[in-house]
């Protein structure tokens, strides 16, 4: 049977057979595995509304499937995100010309609209800054930083630049270097080459998975403190939450990263100021410090660097003082 996958504007029409190995599981769980681009809540709503069917029949989310049945989705997706809405948003531009815009993204700014952040994002601000970005796929965004990760990123401002940068990222020709502060004292740097994919239990998380996408993080020690380490990380690939997942996987989660194993470690006998800084660092201690790539038009090697924000510097200085 041929799979059908058609989308026109917000109309979705897809059909997929259920693999035999999924037999014995719930309808809603299998739907989430097969239609992974949609949220579990959205799929469950479509099942209840009867627009996501099982062998042509409306069924309950808890219905057991046996494998071989056909899932058919015919729904209109409600658009909540303002990808085309220009808004004034505060962010720093390091460099720009006709083809690229290089940004120093502040902590707390979401890159693009999505669930829970329908507007007020970097994309909305970029459209306000330069309206022609609306003509480009994803408004020129070719890579992103997490909401609470600060630092340098590049946005394409022309079709040629978009293709060039997307290809360069896929070919690992864009150099991205980060600074991070992790819990625990690392003895030596290491290269973490572990595939990453969506966490099967928590859709908002990523995890090390044998069937994930290849991911390489080259971690090097910059400074050791009593219970923490300042590291530089060079990306060999750019998966969602890659550094955070890789650091957790080797037992050194990032300071403040509650999603990926932060334990709020306090150095033994630390003074009240150090304790206060560590307990009140509310985000992952991660900063995109350097970015280098070939300019899509001129062929010139472009290199950019940004200093960490005030909260990162305070954390680092406090740990350094504690170690003296």
Backbone as numpy.savetxt, mean C-alpha at the origin, in Angstrom:
# Nx Ny Nz CAx CAy CAz Cx Cy Cz
-15.54 -23.87 -20.12 -16.38 -22.66 -20.12 -15.52 -21.41 -20.12
-15.87 -20.45 -20.95 -15.13 -19.21 -21.00 -15.60 -18.27 -19.90
-14.67 -17.65 -19.22 -15.02 -16.67 -18.21 -15.47 -15.40 -18.89
-16.46 -14.75 -18.34 -16.97 -13.49 -18.86 -16.64 -12.40 -17.87
-16.09 -11.32 -18.36 -15.72 -10.21 -17.49 -15.91 -8.92 -18.25
-17.02 -8.26 -18.01 -17.32 -7.01 -18.69 -17.71 -5.95 -17.68
-17.18 -4.74 -17.86 -17.57 -3.62 -17.03 -17.78 -2.41 -17.91
-18.93 -1.79 -17.81 -19.22 -0.58 -18.55 -19.63 0.48 -17.55
-18.78 1.55 -17.43 -18.99 2.55 -16.40 -19.04 1.85 -15.05
-20.20 1.86 -14.38 -20.30 1.23 -13.07 -21.02 -0.12 -13.13
-21.40 -0.55 -14.34 -22.08 -1.83 -14.51 -21.05 -2.96 -14.53
-21.27 -3.97 -13.71 -20.35 -5.11 -13.62 -21.08 -6.36 -14.08
-20.45 -7.10 -14.98 -21.01 -8.37 -15.44 -19.88 -9.38 -15.53
-19.87 -10.33 -14.59 -18.81 -11.34 -14.56 -19.39 -12.71 -14.27
-18.79 -13.73 -14.89 -19.14 -15.12 -14.59 -17.86 -15.90 -14.38
-17.86 -16.73 -13.34 -16.68 -17.53 -13.05 -17.11 -18.88 -12.49
-16.53 -19.97 -13.00 -16.81 -21.28 -12.40 -16.08 -21.43 -11.07
-16.64 -22.16 -10.14 -16.01 -22.38 -8.84 -15.05 -23.57 -8.96
-13.77 -23.38 -8.66 -12.82 -24.50 -8.69 -13.26 -25.61 -7.74
-12.99 -26.84 -8.12 -13.42 -27.97 -7.30 -12.79 -27.95 -5.91
-11.57 -27.39 -5.81 -10.91 -27.38 -4.50 -11.59 -26.45 -3.50
-12.51 -25.58 -3.97 -13.25 -24.70 -3.07 -14.49 -25.37 -2.51
-14.75 -26.59 -2.91 -15.93 -27.31 -2.46 -15.98 -27.46 -0.95
-17.20 -27.34 -0.38 -17.39 -27.48 1.05 -17.33 -26.18 1.82
-17.07 -25.05 1.12 -16.99 -23.76 1.78 -18.26 -22.94 1.54
-18.40 -21.86 2.29 -19.57 -20.98 2.18 -19.52 -20.18 0.87
-20.70 -19.88 0.37 -20.88 -19.10 -0.85 -20.15 -17.76 -0.73
-20.36 -17.02 0.39 -19.77 -15.68 0.51 -18.25 -15.74 0.59
-17.72 -16.79 1.23 -16.26 -16.91 1.36 -15.64 -17.20 0.00
-16.27 -18.09 -0.76 -15.75 -18.45 -2.08 -15.84 -17.25 -3.03
-16.94 -16.50 -2.92 -17.09 -15.31 -3.76 -15.96 -14.32 -3.50
-15.56 -14.19 -2.22 -14.47 -13.28 -1.88 -13.14 -13.76 -2.44
-12.96 -15.07 -2.53 -11.73 -15.62 -3.10 -11.68 -15.43 -4.61
-12.83 -15.60 -5.27 -12.87 -15.51 -6.73 -12.92 -14.07 -7.22
-13.74 -13.25 -6.57 -13.86 -11.84 -6.96 -13.10 -10.98 -5.94
-11.78 -11.20 -5.86 -10.98 -10.57 -4.80 -10.83 -9.05 -4.96
-11.20 -8.52 -6.14 -11.09 -7.07 -6.33 -12.19 -6.30 -5.61
-13.22 -7.03 -5.12 -14.32 -6.40 -4.38 -14.24 -6.77 -2.90
-14.77 -5.92 -2.05 -14.72 -6.19 -0.61 -15.72 -7.28 -0.24
-15.44 -7.94 0.88 -16.34 -9.00 1.37 -17.73 -8.43 1.65
-17.78 -7.22 2.22 -19.08 -6.61 2.55 -19.87 -6.32 1.28
-19.18 -5.84 0.25 -19.84 -5.52 -1.01 -20.40 -6.79 -1.66
-19.61 -7.86 -1.65 -20.05 -9.12 -2.24 -21.24 -9.70 -1.47
-21.18 -9.63 -0.14 -22.30 -10.15 0.67 -23.58 -9.38 0.38
-23.46 -8.06 0.22 -24.64 -7.25 -0.11 -25.21 -7.66 -1.46
-24.36 -7.94 -2.42 -24.84 -8.36 -3.74 -25.50 -9.74 -3.68
-24.96 -10.62 -2.83 -25.59 -11.94 -2.66 -26.99 -11.79 -2.09
-27.11 -10.99 -1.04 -28.41 -10.76 -0.41 -29.39 -10.11 -1.37
-28.89 -9.20 -2.22 -29.75 -8.51 -3.19 -30.08 -9.38 -4.39
-29.44 -10.54 -4.51 -29.75 -11.46 -5.60 -29.08 -11.13 -6.92
-28.08 -10.23 -6.90 -27.39 -9.89 -8.16 -26.07 -10.68 -8.29
-25.68 -11.40 -7.24 -24.58 -12.36 -7.31 -25.20 -13.72 -7.06
-25.27 -14.53 -8.11 -26.04 -15.78 -8.05 -25.15 -17.01 -8.16
-25.74 -18.14 -7.77 -25.06 -19.43 -7.78 -25.81 -20.33 -8.74
-25.18 -20.65 -9.87 -25.84 -21.43 -10.92 -27.18 -20.81 -11.34
-27.20 -19.47 -11.40 -28.39 -18.76 -11.85 -29.44 -18.55 -10.79
-29.19 -19.01 -9.57 -30.19 -18.91 -8.50 -29.69 -18.00 -7.38
-30.59 -17.19 -6.84 -30.28 -16.39 -5.66 -30.12 -17.35 -4.47
-29.06 -17.17 -3.69 -28.78 -18.06 -2.57 -28.35 -17.25 -1.35
-28.35 -17.88 -0.20 -27.92 -17.20 1.02 -26.39 -17.21 1.11
-25.82 -16.20 1.78 -24.36 -16.15 1.92 -23.76 -17.42 2.52
-24.49 -18.07 3.44 -23.95 -19.24 4.13 -24.13 -20.55 3.36
-24.74 -20.49 2.18 -24.96 -21.70 1.37 -23.63 -22.38 1.07
-23.60 -23.70 1.20 -22.39 -24.46 0.91 -22.27 -24.71 -0.60
-21.09 -24.48 -1.14 -20.85 -24.77 -2.55 -20.03 -26.05 -2.65
-20.11 -26.72 -3.81 -19.45 -28.01 -3.95 -18.37 -28.02 -5.02
-18.26 -26.91 -5.74 -17.26 -26.84 -6.81 -17.89 -27.20 -8.14
-17.60 -26.40 -9.14 -18.18 -26.63 -10.46 -19.35 -25.72 -10.77
-19.98 -25.15 -9.73 -21.06 -24.21 -9.97 -20.51 -22.94 -10.61
-21.41 -22.15 -11.19 -21.02 -20.90 -11.82 -21.50 -19.72 -10.99
-20.58 -18.84 -10.63 -20.94 -17.59 -9.98 -21.19 -16.55 -11.07
-22.32 -15.88 -11.00 -22.64 -14.83 -11.96 -22.92 -13.53 -11.22
-22.18 -12.50 -11.57 -22.33 -11.20 -10.93 -22.81 -10.19 -11.96
-23.98 -9.61 -11.70 -24.54 -8.56 -12.55 -25.03 -7.45 -11.64
-24.18 -6.46 -11.45 -24.48 -5.42 -10.46 -24.03 -4.06 -10.95
-24.58 -3.05 -10.32 -24.14 -1.69 -10.55 -23.36 -1.26 -9.31
-22.13 -0.91 -9.50 -21.29 -0.57 -8.36 -21.47 0.90 -8.01
-21.75 1.14 -6.75 -21.90 2.52 -6.28 -20.53 3.15 -6.16
-20.33 4.28 -6.82 -19.05 4.98 -6.79 -19.05 5.98 -5.64
-18.16 5.78 -4.69 -18.10 6.67 -3.53 -16.84 7.54 -3.57
-15.88 7.16 -4.40 -14.60 7.85 -4.41 -14.58 8.96 -5.44
-14.00 10.10 -5.07 -13.99 11.26 -5.96 -12.67 11.35 -6.72
-12.45 10.41 -7.65 -11.23 10.39 -8.44 -11.17 11.57 -9.41
-12.32 12.15 -9.71 -12.34 13.25 -10.68 -12.61 14.60 -10.03
-12.60 14.63 -8.70 -12.93 15.86 -7.98 -11.67 16.60 -7.56
-11.56 17.84 -8.01 -10.42 18.67 -7.63 -10.70 19.35 -6.30
-9.75 19.24 -5.36 -9.88 19.88 -4.05 -8.53 20.48 -3.66
-8.57 21.53 -2.90 -7.32 22.11 -2.41 -6.81 21.27 -1.24
-5.65 20.68 -1.42 -5.04 19.80 -0.42 -3.60 20.24 -0.21
-3.16 20.24 1.03 -1.82 20.73 1.37 -0.78 19.63 1.19
0.18 19.84 0.28 1.32 18.96 0.13 2.44 19.74 -0.54
3.68 19.26 -0.37 4.84 19.98 -0.90 5.30 19.40 -2.23
5.51 20.26 -3.21 6.05 19.85 -4.50 7.55 20.17 -4.51
8.37 19.15 -4.72 9.82 19.31 -4.76 10.28 19.76 -6.14
9.64 19.18 -7.16 10.03 19.47 -8.53 8.85 19.17 -9.45
8.72 19.95 -10.52 7.73 19.60 -11.53 8.10 20.20 -12.88
7.70 19.50 -13.93 7.79 20.04 -15.29 6.59 19.48 -16.05
6.64 19.48 -17.35 5.49 19.05 -18.14 5.20 17.56 -17.97
6.20 16.78 -17.57 6.05 15.32 -17.56 5.94 14.69 -16.18
6.51 15.31 -15.17 6.51 14.68 -13.85 6.26 15.72 -12.76
5.73 15.23 -11.64 5.59 16.02 -10.42 6.17 15.18 -9.29
7.16 15.72 -8.60 7.79 15.01 -7.48 7.32 15.66 -6.19
6.82 14.84 -5.27 6.12 15.31 -4.08 6.80 14.80 -2.81
6.79 15.61 -1.77 7.16 15.17 -0.43 5.85 14.98 0.33
5.38 13.73 0.38 4.07 13.45 0.97 4.13 13.53 2.50
3.24 14.31 3.10 3.22 14.40 4.57 2.53 13.19 5.21
2.83 12.96 6.46 2.14 11.93 7.24 0.65 12.25 7.30
-0.18 11.23 7.15 -1.62 11.40 7.30 -2.37 11.67 6.01
-1.66 11.91 4.91 -2.32 12.17 3.64 -2.46 10.88 2.85
-3.70 10.52 2.53 -3.99 9.34 1.71 -3.69 9.68 0.25
-3.10 8.75 -0.48 -2.69 9.03 -1.85 -3.88 9.11 -2.80
-4.78 8.14 -2.73 -5.91 8.17 -3.67 -7.21 7.80 -2.98
-8.34 8.22 -3.55 -9.64 7.93 -2.93 -9.88 6.44 -2.83
-10.60 6.06 -1.79 -10.94 4.65 -1.58 -11.91 4.54 -0.42
-12.20 3.30 -0.04 -13.13 3.07 1.06 -12.63 3.75 2.32
-13.47 4.56 2.93 -13.10 5.28 4.14 -12.43 6.61 3.88
-11.97 6.81 2.66 -11.33 8.08 2.29 -11.84 8.49 0.91
-13.09 8.91 0.82 -13.69 9.20 -0.49 -13.13 10.44 -1.17
-12.55 11.35 -0.41 -12.02 12.59 -0.98 -10.95 13.14 -0.04
-10.43 14.34 -0.37 -9.40 14.95 0.47 -8.06 14.25 0.36
-7.82 13.55 -0.76 -6.60 12.79 -0.94 -5.59 13.56 -1.78
-4.40 12.98 -1.92 -3.38 13.58 -2.77 -3.89 13.72 -4.20
-4.59 12.70 -4.69 -5.13 12.77 -6.05 -6.06 13.97 -6.22
-6.94 14.20 -5.25 -7.84 15.35 -5.33 -7.04 16.65 -5.35
-5.97 16.71 -4.57 -5.12 17.89 -4.55 -4.35 18.07 -5.85
-3.90 16.96 -6.44 -3.19 17.03 -7.71 -4.10 17.55 -8.82
-5.35 17.11 -8.82 -6.31 17.57 -9.82 -6.58 19.07 -9.67
-6.54 19.56 -8.43 -6.70 20.99 -8.19 -5.47 21.75 -8.69
-4.31 21.14 -8.49 -3.05 21.78 -8.90 -2.88 21.79 -10.42
-3.28 20.66 -11.05 -3.11 20.55 -12.49 -4.25 19.70 -13.06
-5.26 20.36 -13.62 -6.50 19.69 -14.02 -6.31 18.64 -15.11
-5.28 18.78 -15.95 -5.10 17.83 -17.05 -4.71 16.43 -16.57
-4.35 16.29 -15.28 -4.06 14.96 -14.74 -5.28 14.06 -14.79
-6.47 14.66 -14.85 -7.69 13.89 -14.96 -7.79 13.09 -16.24
-6.96 13.40 -17.22 -6.96 12.68 -18.49 -6.10 11.42 -18.44
-5.32 11.27 -17.36 -4.42 10.13 -17.24 -5.02 9.03 -16.39
-4.66 7.77 -16.63 -5.09 6.67 -15.76 -4.64 6.93 -14.33
-5.55 6.77 -13.39 -5.26 6.96 -11.96 -4.66 8.33 -11.68
-5.03 9.32 -12.51 -4.58 10.70 -12.33 -3.07 10.83 -12.26
-2.37 9.92 -12.93 -0.91 9.98 -12.99 -0.19 9.24 -11.88
-0.90 8.66 -10.93 -0.26 7.95 -9.82 0.33 6.63 -10.33
1.62 6.45 -10.18 2.29 5.24 -10.64 2.82 4.38 -9.49
2.90 4.93 -8.31 3.22 4.19 -7.10 2.68 5.00 -5.93
2.62 4.41 -4.76 2.02 5.16 -3.66 2.75 4.88 -2.35
2.47 5.72 -1.38 2.94 5.52 -0.02 1.72 5.36 0.87
1.85 4.57 1.93 0.75 4.41 2.88 0.40 5.75 3.51
-0.80 5.85 4.02 -1.28 7.09 4.63 -0.29 7.64 5.65
0.23 6.80 6.51 1.09 7.28 7.60 2.58 7.11 7.31
2.92 6.88 6.05 4.32 6.89 5.63 4.60 8.22 4.93
5.67 8.86 5.30 6.03 10.15 4.71 7.07 9.96 3.62
7.28 11.02 2.83 8.42 11.02 1.94 8.16 11.26 0.48
9.18 10.98 -0.33 9.22 11.38 -1.72 8.52 10.35 -2.63
7.74 10.86 -3.57 7.10 10.02 -4.58 6.94 10.83 -5.86
6.85 10.13 -6.99 6.71 10.80 -8.28 5.35 10.48 -8.88
4.78 11.48 -9.55 3.50 11.34 -10.25 3.74 11.69 -11.71
3.20 10.90 -12.62 3.31 11.20 -14.05 2.35 12.33 -14.41
2.81 13.22 -15.28 1.97 14.34 -15.70 1.69 14.33 -17.20
2.11 13.25 -17.88 1.82 13.09 -19.30 1.67 11.60 -19.59
1.02 11.28 -20.71 0.83 9.87 -21.07 2.18 9.18 -21.29
3.11 9.86 -21.92 4.42 9.28 -22.15 5.13 8.99 -20.84
5.05 9.93 -19.91 5.69 9.74 -18.61 5.05 8.59 -17.84
3.74 8.48 -17.94 3.05 7.41 -17.22 3.54 6.04 -17.70
3.58 5.85 -19.00 4.04 4.56 -19.53 5.50 4.32 -19.16
6.32 5.33 -19.30 7.75 5.19 -18.99 7.95 4.80 -17.52
7.28 5.49 -16.62 7.48 5.23 -15.19 6.89 3.88 -14.77
5.73 3.53 -15.30 5.14 2.22 -14.99 6.08 1.11 -15.44
6.60 1.23 -16.67 7.54 0.22 -17.18 8.80 0.18 -16.34
9.32 1.36 -15.96 10.54 1.42 -15.17 10.37 0.76 -13.80
9.23 0.99 -13.18 8.95 0.37 -11.88 8.87 -1.15 -12.03
8.19 -1.61 -13.07 8.08 -3.06 -13.29 9.44 -3.69 -13.56
10.31 -2.94 -14.22 11.66 -3.44 -14.55 12.65 -3.17 -13.42
12.17 -2.63 -12.30 13.00 -2.32 -11.13 14.09 -1.30 -11.46
13.74 -0.37 -12.34 14.68 0.66 -12.75 14.46 1.97 -11.99
13.51 1.98 -11.06 13.29 3.14 -10.20 13.86 2.79 -8.82
14.81 3.59 -8.35 15.45 3.31 -7.08 14.69 3.98 -5.95
14.26 3.20 -4.97 13.52 3.72 -3.83 14.19 3.28 -2.53
14.57 4.26 -1.73 15.24 3.98 -0.46 14.46 4.59 0.70
14.34 3.84 1.76 13.56 4.25 2.93 14.43 4.26 4.18
13.99 5.04 5.17 14.53 4.98 6.52 13.43 4.42 7.42
13.81 3.57 8.36 12.82 3.00 9.27 13.45 2.76 10.62
12.64 2.80 11.65 13.09 2.45 13.01 12.29 1.25 13.46
13.00 0.18 13.78 12.31 -1.06 14.15 12.56 -1.41 15.61
11.72 -2.28 16.12 11.89 -2.80 17.47 12.89 -3.94 17.46
13.76 -4.00 18.46 14.77 -5.03 18.53 16.10 -4.53 17.97
17.17 -5.15 18.41 18.51 -4.76 17.96 18.99 -5.76 16.91
19.08 -5.32 15.69 19.53 -6.19 14.61 21.05 -6.39 14.70
21.47 -7.61 14.50 22.90 -7.93 14.56 23.57 -7.58 13.24
22.86 -7.84 12.14 23.41 -7.57 10.82 22.28 -7.26 9.85
22.62 -6.59 8.77 21.62 -6.35 7.74 21.32 -7.64 6.99
20.26 -7.62 6.23 19.91 -8.81 5.46 19.00 -8.46 4.30
18.99 -9.32 3.30 18.07 -9.21 2.19 16.90 -10.14 2.45
15.70 -9.59 2.45 14.49 -10.39 2.66 13.82 -10.56 1.31
13.82 -11.78 0.81 13.24 -12.11 -0.49 12.09 -13.09 -0.27
10.93 -12.53 0.08 9.76 -13.35 0.40 8.53 -12.80 -0.33
7.76 -13.66 -1.01 6.59 -13.19 -1.75 5.50 -12.69 -0.82
4.76 -11.69 -1.29 3.73 -11.05 -0.47 2.39 -11.07 -1.21
1.33 -11.34 -0.47 -0.03 -11.30 -1.01 -1.00 -10.89 0.07
-2.26 -10.80 -0.29 -3.28 -10.40 0.68 -3.42 -11.44 1.78
-3.51 -10.99 3.02 -3.73 -11.88 4.15 -5.07 -12.58 3.97
-5.12 -13.92 3.99 -6.38 -14.63 3.76 -7.42 -14.42 4.85
-7.00 -13.98 6.02 -7.93 -13.81 7.14 -8.35 -12.35 7.33
-7.45 -11.41 7.00 -7.75 -9.98 7.20 -7.46 -9.25 5.89
-8.50 -8.82 5.19 -8.35 -8.27 3.85 -7.56 -6.96 3.81
-7.50 -6.26 4.94 -6.78 -4.99 4.96 -5.29 -5.17 5.22
-4.85 -6.40 5.40 -3.44 -6.68 5.67 -2.81 -7.47 4.52
-1.49 -7.42 4.48 -0.72 -8.26 3.57 0.04 -9.29 4.40
0.50 -10.34 3.74 1.20 -11.40 4.47 2.20 -12.10 3.55
3.16 -12.79 4.15 4.07 -13.64 3.39 3.27 -14.84 2.91
3.27 -15.05 1.58 2.51 -16.16 1.00 3.31 -16.81 -0.12
3.29 -18.13 -0.17 4.00 -18.84 -1.23 3.46 -18.47 -2.61
2.16 -18.15 -2.66 1.55 -17.81 -3.94 1.47 -16.30 -4.15
2.20 -15.52 -3.33 2.19 -14.07 -3.45 3.10 -13.58 -4.58
3.18 -12.27 -4.71 4.04 -11.67 -5.74 5.46 -11.52 -5.19
6.47 -11.71 -6.04 7.86 -11.59 -5.58 8.12 -10.24 -4.93
8.88 -10.24 -3.83 9.18 -9.00 -3.12 10.56 -9.11 -2.48
11.39 -8.11 -2.74 12.74 -8.08 -2.20 12.99 -6.77 -1.47
13.42 -6.86 -0.21 13.80 -5.69 0.58 15.23 -5.88 1.06
16.10 -4.92 0.74 17.50 -4.98 1.17 17.67 -4.08 2.38
17.85 -4.69 3.54 17.87 -3.97 4.82 19.30 -3.82 5.31
19.68 -2.59 5.63 21.03 -2.33 6.12 20.96 -1.50 7.40
21.79 -1.84 8.36 21.78 -1.16 9.66 22.45 0.21 9.54
21.79 1.20 10.12 22.35 2.55 10.15 22.85 2.91 11.55
22.00 2.63 12.55 22.38 2.86 13.95 21.70 1.81 14.83
22.43 1.34 15.84 21.83 0.44 16.83 21.61 1.20 18.12
20.46 1.00 18.75 20.16 1.59 20.05 19.97 0.46 21.05
19.55 0.78 22.25 19.49 -0.27 23.29 18.44 -1.35 22.98
17.29 -0.91 22.44 16.24 -1.89 22.14 15.65 -1.69 20.75
16.29 -0.86 19.93 15.76 -0.53 18.61 16.90 -0.39 17.61
16.55 -0.32 16.33 17.54 -0.16 15.28 17.01 0.79 14.20
17.88 1.71 13.80 17.57 2.58 12.66 18.15 1.90 11.42
17.31 1.68 10.41 17.77 0.96 9.22 17.47 1.74 7.94
18.25 1.45 6.91 17.95 1.88 5.56 17.41 0.66 4.81
16.41 0.88 3.98 15.83 -0.23 3.22 15.73 0.18 1.75
16.30 -0.64 0.88 16.19 -0.43 -0.56 15.21 -1.45 -1.12
14.23 -0.98 -1.87 13.23 -1.88 -2.43 13.70 -2.45 -3.77
13.59 -3.76 -3.89 13.81 -4.40 -5.18 12.51 -4.59 -5.91
11.42 -4.34 -5.20 10.06 -4.41 -5.76 9.22 -3.48 -4.90
7.95 -3.33 -5.23 7.14 -2.40 -4.47 5.74 -2.93 -4.19
5.64 -3.87 -3.29 4.34 -4.44 -2.94 3.69 -3.62 -1.82
2.39 -3.73 -1.71 1.66 -3.04 -0.64 2.19 -3.48 0.72
2.54 -2.50 1.56 3.03 -2.73 2.92 4.31 -3.58 2.95
5.08 -3.57 1.87 6.20 -4.51 1.75 7.20 -4.44 2.90
7.71 -3.25 3.19 8.72 -3.14 4.26 8.13 -3.55 5.60
6.91 -3.14 5.85 6.26 -3.46 7.12 6.10 -4.97 7.29
5.69 -5.65 6.23 5.50 -7.10 6.28 6.84 -7.81 6.40
7.82 -7.39 5.62 9.13 -8.04 5.67 9.81 -7.85 7.02
9.72 -6.65 7.60 10.34 -6.42 8.90 9.67 -7.27 9.97
8.36 -7.39 9.92 7.67 -8.26 10.88 8.10 -9.71 10.69
8.27 -10.12 9.45 8.58 -11.53 9.16 9.93 -11.97 9.71
10.86 -11.03 9.90 12.17 -11.39 10.46 12.27 -11.03 11.94
11.13 -10.65 12.54 11.10 -10.41 13.98 11.46 -9.02 14.42
11.44 -8.05 13.49 11.78 -6.67 13.83 10.71 -5.71 13.29
9.50 -5.76 13.87 8.43 -4.87 13.39 8.78 -3.40 13.60
8.18 -2.54 12.80 8.47 -1.11 12.91 7.83 -0.52 14.15
8.51 0.44 14.75 7.95 1.17 15.88 6.61 1.78 15.45
5.59 1.64 16.28 4.29 2.24 16.03 3.39 1.47 15.09
3.89 0.37 14.52 3.10 -0.35 13.52 2.24 -1.43 14.17
1.12 -1.00 14.73 0.24 -1.93 15.43 -0.33 -3.01 14.52
-0.49 -2.69 13.24 -1.06 -3.67 12.31 -0.11 -4.83 12.07
1.18 -4.57 12.16 2.17 -5.61 11.85 3.12 -5.87 13.01
2.55 -6.11 14.18 3.32 -6.71 15.26 4.09 -5.83 16.21
3.88 -4.51 16.16 4.56 -3.62 17.11 4.21 -4.02 18.54
5.24 -4.12 19.39 5.04 -4.57 20.78 5.21 -3.45 21.81
5.48 -2.24 21.34 5.71 -1.09 22.22 6.83 -1.38 23.22
7.95 -1.85 22.71 9.11 -2.16 23.55 9.69 -0.87 24.14
10.01 -0.93 25.43 10.62 0.19 26.13 11.99 -0.27 26.65
13.07 0.48 26.37 14.39 0.08 26.90 14.36 0.00 28.44
15.02 -0.97 28.98 15.04 -1.14 30.42 15.62 0.09 31.11
14.88 0.61 32.09 15.35 1.76 32.85 15.26 3.08 32.11
14.48 3.14 31.01 14.37 4.36 30.23 13.75 5.48 31.05
14.15 6.72 30.76 13.60 7.85 31.50 12.19 8.17 30.99
11.43 8.97 31.75 10.03 9.26 31.39 9.86 9.86 29.99
10.81 10.68 29.57 10.69 11.30 28.24 10.77 10.24 27.15
11.70 9.31 27.27 11.84 8.24 26.28 10.59 7.37 26.24
10.09 7.04 27.42 8.87 6.22 27.51 7.71 6.93 26.84
7.59 8.22 27.10 6.49 9.00 26.53 6.57 9.05 25.01
7.76 9.27 24.46 7.93 9.35 23.01 7.57 8.02 22.35
8.04 6.91 22.93 7.77 5.60 22.35 6.29 5.23 22.43
5.68 5.53 23.57 4.27 5.16 23.74 3.34 6.01 22.88
3.79 7.20 22.53 2.91 8.12 21.79 3.27 8.26 20.32
4.13 7.38 19.84 4.41 7.37 18.39 3.31 6.55 17.74
2.41 7.21 17.04 1.14 6.60 16.64 1.11 6.01 15.24
2.24 5.99 14.54 2.24 5.47 13.18 3.46 4.59 12.97
3.54 3.91 11.82 4.75 3.15 11.53 5.90 4.11 11.28
7.05 3.83 11.86 8.23 4.70 11.74 8.92 4.41 10.41
8.36 4.98 9.35 8.83 4.69 7.99 8.78 5.96 7.15
9.90 6.23 6.46 10.00 7.44 5.65 10.68 7.12 4.32
10.04 7.52 3.22 10.62 7.35 1.88 11.64 8.46 1.68
12.93 8.14 1.81 13.97 9.16 1.88 14.56 9.54 0.52
14.68 8.57 -0.40 15.34 8.84 -1.67 14.60 8.17 -2.83
14.65 8.85 -3.96 14.01 8.34 -5.17 14.87 8.72 -6.37
15.13 7.77 -7.25 15.93 8.06 -8.44 15.36 7.32 -9.64
15.31 8.01 -10.77 14.77 7.41 -11.99 15.24 8.24 -13.19
15.13 7.65 -14.37 15.48 8.35 -15.60 14.29 9.19 -16.06
14.51 10.45 -16.35 13.43 11.34 -16.79 12.84 10.80 -18.09
11.51 10.69 -18.17 10.87 10.09 -19.34 11.05 10.86 -20.64
11.37 12.13 -20.56 11.51 12.96 -21.76 12.97 13.24 -22.10
13.75 13.65 -21.11 15.12 14.08 -21.37 16.15 12.96 -21.28
15.79 11.87 -20.57 16.75 10.79 -20.36 17.74 11.07 -19.25
17.59 12.20 -18.59 18.48 12.57 -17.48 18.15 11.75 -16.24
19.19 11.36 -15.49 18.96 10.68 -14.21 18.52 11.70 -13.18
17.34 11.51 -12.62 16.77 12.42 -11.64 16.91 11.78 -10.24
17.45 12.56 -9.29 17.62 12.05 -7.93 17.01 13.05 -6.94
16.22 12.53 -6.01 15.56 13.38 -5.03 15.70 12.77 -3.64
15.82 13.63 -2.65 15.92 13.17 -1.26 15.11 14.09 -0.36
14.49 13.52 0.66 13.72 14.30 1.62 14.14 13.91 3.03
14.13 14.90 3.92 14.43 14.63 5.32 13.20 14.08 6.02
13.38 13.22 7.02 12.23 12.69 7.77 11.49 13.83 8.47
10.20 13.64 8.73 9.43 14.67 9.43 9.80 14.75 10.91
9.25 15.75 11.56 9.63 16.06 12.94 9.42 14.90 13.89
8.31 14.16 13.78 8.05 13.08 14.73 9.07 11.96 14.59
9.47 11.65 13.37 10.48 10.62 13.13 11.82 11.05 13.72
12.20 12.30 13.47 13.47 12.81 14.00 13.49 12.81 15.53
12.36 13.19 16.13 12.28 13.18 17.59 12.44 11.77 18.14
11.79 10.82 17.51 11.92 9.42 17.95 13.37 8.98 17.83
13.99 9.24 16.71 15.37 8.81 16.50 16.33 9.48 17.48
16.16 10.78 17.68 17.04 11.50 18.60 16.86 11.03 20.04
15.61 10.71 20.41 15.33 10.23 21.77 15.98 8.88 22.00
15.92 7.98 21.02 16.55 6.67 21.17 18.06 6.78 21.20
18.61 7.71 20.40 20.05 7.93 20.41 20.53 8.46 21.76
19.78 9.38 22.33 20.12 9.94 23.64 20.03 8.87 24.72
19.00 8.02 24.62 18.83 6.94 25.61 20.00 5.96 25.56
20.59 5.80 24.36 21.68 4.84 24.19 23.02 5.36 24.65
23.11 6.67 24.90 24.40 7.26 25.31 24.74 6.92 26.75
